[in-house]
Amino acid sequence: MLEIERASKTFRVGADTVTAVRDVSLSLAKGDFLTIIGSNGAGKSTLLNLISGVVPLTSGRILLEGDDVTNEPAYRRARRVSWILQNPLAGTAPSMSVLENLAFASSRGTRSLRPALSRAKRRDLLARLEGLGVGLERRSACRVALLSGGERQALAVLMATLVRPRVLLLDEHTAALDPRNAELITRVTCDFVRSLELTTLMVTHNMAQALEVGNRLVMMHRGEVLHELADEEKRRATVPELVRFFAHREVADDRLLLEAEDEERACPAPTASD
């Protein structure tokens, strides 16, 4: 489904050259759900940018369903690759209504500026909103700017999956939400991934979330994949084990490990008397 072959990306920063992604190779089958964790500046978001076509590769290849899309622009990949960002407003038009946003999302990849919204289409979109289970069907005429963060991100998930993409990219898409809404959006996302059999890559700093969802996990640092866990090995892994792995690789004073410490304090290991 998705093949990333020795992908590298370098940027010019003043007189210096910075390598954001270095010789990364990954192969994902249809329905694979890969979570990606790593330190700040590990290249996680850059990797998603390369897959979406927003940023061109410096070297390497990307194949999607057997097609070499390495030099294909982002708008041409848009019907096959969808993206949900951290900011709940980033993937929507805040001044437009919920239904208007969905109408535009349904025309993704066509470069149409005037998407049609017939009565039948309206009924279909309202039914899809109702299926989210957050009450957005009753707020379909509201401007997106008036929605809560959780409602906006639920809408963004629906918009991203409306055209049945082949690949779904999630860039810390629950990080800006409170725990209740983060759990809701994770559930909604996983429901879509399962029902549509989407090949999914999710960047997260939340180690517990990275272990709970998906069937594969990769750990990145300084643009490289350090380690991969899959299937049963991933299911058996724990947050403390991931922390120890990163600490062993001298990834220490980072937001990733600070959040992991918070998770350990919130869920301490059982004592012998428990």
N, C-alpha and C positions, 0 to 999 in steps of 0.2 A: 504493500500500500504506500508507505512512505520510506524512502531510502535517503539517508544523509551520508554522503561519501567524502570523507576527509575534508570536511568543511572548515575553512579558516576565514577570519575577518580581522583586518588591521585598520586602525584609524590613525590619521595624522593629528597630533595634538601639539600645536606650535612646531618646534623643531624635532619633536620626538614622534616615534611610531609606537602605538599601543596595540597589542594583540588581544582582542576581546574574546575570540573563539579560536582555538588552536587544534586543528587536525581531528575534529570530532566526527565519528562515524556511528550512526544508529540505524537500525532497521526495525520498523514497526509494521505489524500486520493489521488487517482490518479489525477494529474493536479493541486494539491495545490501548491501555490507559497508563501513560508514563508520567509519574510525578518527578519533578526536578528540584533538588535542594542544593544549597551552596552558599558560600560567603558573598558579601557585597562585592560586586565587580567580578563575579565568577564567570559571567558570560551567559547567564540563564536567559535574560530578556533579549540579548543580542541573538541568541540561537533562535528564539521565536520570530524575531524580526527577519532573519534569513529565510526561515520557512515560509513566512507570509509574503516575502518579496519586497517588503518595505525597505530593506537594506540589502544591497548586492553582495554576493560572495567575493572575497579576494581570491580564493582558490577552492577547489572541490566541486562537488555536484549535488543537486537535489533532484530526486525523481519522485513523482507522484503518480500512482497507478501505472507505473511503467513509463510515463512521459518525463522527459528531461525538462524541468521547469526552471533550471538554474538562471536563465536570462529572461524569464517571463515576468513582466511587471505585475505589481500587486493587484491592480484592478482586474487582470485576466485570471488571477488565482482566486478571486474573491468568491466565486460560486463554489469552489472546492475547499477553500481554507477560510474559516471564520475565526474571529479573535474577540475575546472579552478581556478588558483591561481592569486595573485596580479601581480607578475612579468610576463610580456608578454613572456619572454623566458623560464619560468619554466616548461611549459607544452609542449615544443617543443624541437627538436634537432637542435640547431643553425647551425651546420656544414652541415646538410642535406638539400636537396631542399624541396620546398613546397610539391611537389607530393610525395616525399619519406616519408615525415612526415605523410601525409594522408594515405599512404599505410600501414605504421606501425600502425596508429590509427585504421585502419579497421580490424586489426588482434588482437585488444586489448582483453585480457582475454584468448588467445589461447596459450600464451607463445611461439609463433613462432618467430624465429630470421630472417627468410627470407620471408617476405610477398610478395605474387605474385602481379605483376602489368601488367596484360594483356592489350591488346588494348581496349577491352570493358571496363575494369576497369578504364583505363586512361580517356576514354571519359566520364565515369560517374563522376569521381572525378573533371574533368575540368568543367563539367556542374554544379556541386555543388559549386565550387569556383565562377563561374559566378553568381550564385544565391545570393552570399553574397553582391554583388553590390559595391565592393571596388576595382575591377580590378585585383584581384589576379590570375585570369585565364591567364592573360598576363605575369605573373611573376612566373609561376609554376615551372620553372627550376632554379629559383634563390635560393640561400641559405637563410634560414630563418634569419640568422644573418644580412642580408642586408635589411630586411624589416623594416618599421617604427613600432613604438609601437602599433599603431592602427591596422595595417595590421597583426602583429603577434598575437594580441589578437583576431582578427576576425578569423584567422586561428585556434587558440586554441579553440574557440567556436565551429567551424565546426568539429575539431578533437574530441572534447568531446562528440558530439552528433552523430557522424558518425555511431556508432553501436547501435543507438536507446536505450540508457540506460533507466532504470526505474526512477533513481534518479539523479539529477544534483546538484552538490555542487559548490557554487560560493563564493570564499573567497576574498572579496574586489577586484573583478576582473577588476574594472574600476578605482581604486584608483590611479594607476600610470600614468594615461592618462590625457591629456589636456581635457578641457570641451567638445570640439567638438568631439573628438574621444570617450570620455566617453559616450556621448549621442548616438553616432553611435553604440558602442558595446552593450549598454543597449538595443537599438532597435533590433539589430540582435539577441541578446540573447532571448528577449521576443518573437520574431517571432518563434524561434526554440521551445521554451517552449510551446507556443500555438499550433503550428502545430504538434508536437510530443506528446502533452499532458504529459509533463514531470512533475514529482513531484520534486519541486525545493526548496532548502534552500540557501539563499543569505545573507552572512555577509557583513555589510556595516557600516561605520561611518557617512555616509551622510544621515541625517534624512529625507531630502526632497526626496531623491531617495527611501528610505525605505517606505515612504508613497505613492509614485507615482506608484510603481510596486508591483505586487503580490496581493493576496487576504487576506493574514494574516501577522501579525507582532508580534514578541515577543521582550520584553525588558529584557536583562540579566544584572546581576551584581553579582560579586563574586561567579560565578559558578551556580547561580540559576536563574530561570525564574521569574521575578518580576511581569510581566503583559503581557497580550495578547490582541491584537485588531484583529477583523476579520470582513470581509465584510463591511457592511454599517458603523459600528463604525470606522473602519480603513479609509474609504473614507472621513469621516467627520473630522478626526483628523488633527491637524496642528502642525507644528514644535514648535511654542511656547508652546503648550500644552505638547508635549513630554519633552521639556526642563524643564517645571515646575514640571513634574512628577519626572524626575531624580533629580532635585534640592531638591524636598521634601524628596527623599530617600538619600540625602546627597552625591550624586555623583556630584561633583562640578568641581574642577580644572582638567579637563580631555580633551583630544583631541576631544572627542565627543561633549562636550558642547562648546568648542572653535569654532569648525566648524559650529555648530548650530547658534552661535552668528554672524558668518560671513554671513550665509544664511539670517538671519534676517536683517542685515544691507544692504545686496544686494537687498532684497525685503521687504522694510518697510511696515508696515500696513497702509492702507489708512486713511487719516484724514477726519474730518467731511466735509471739503470743497471739497474733491475729488469727 
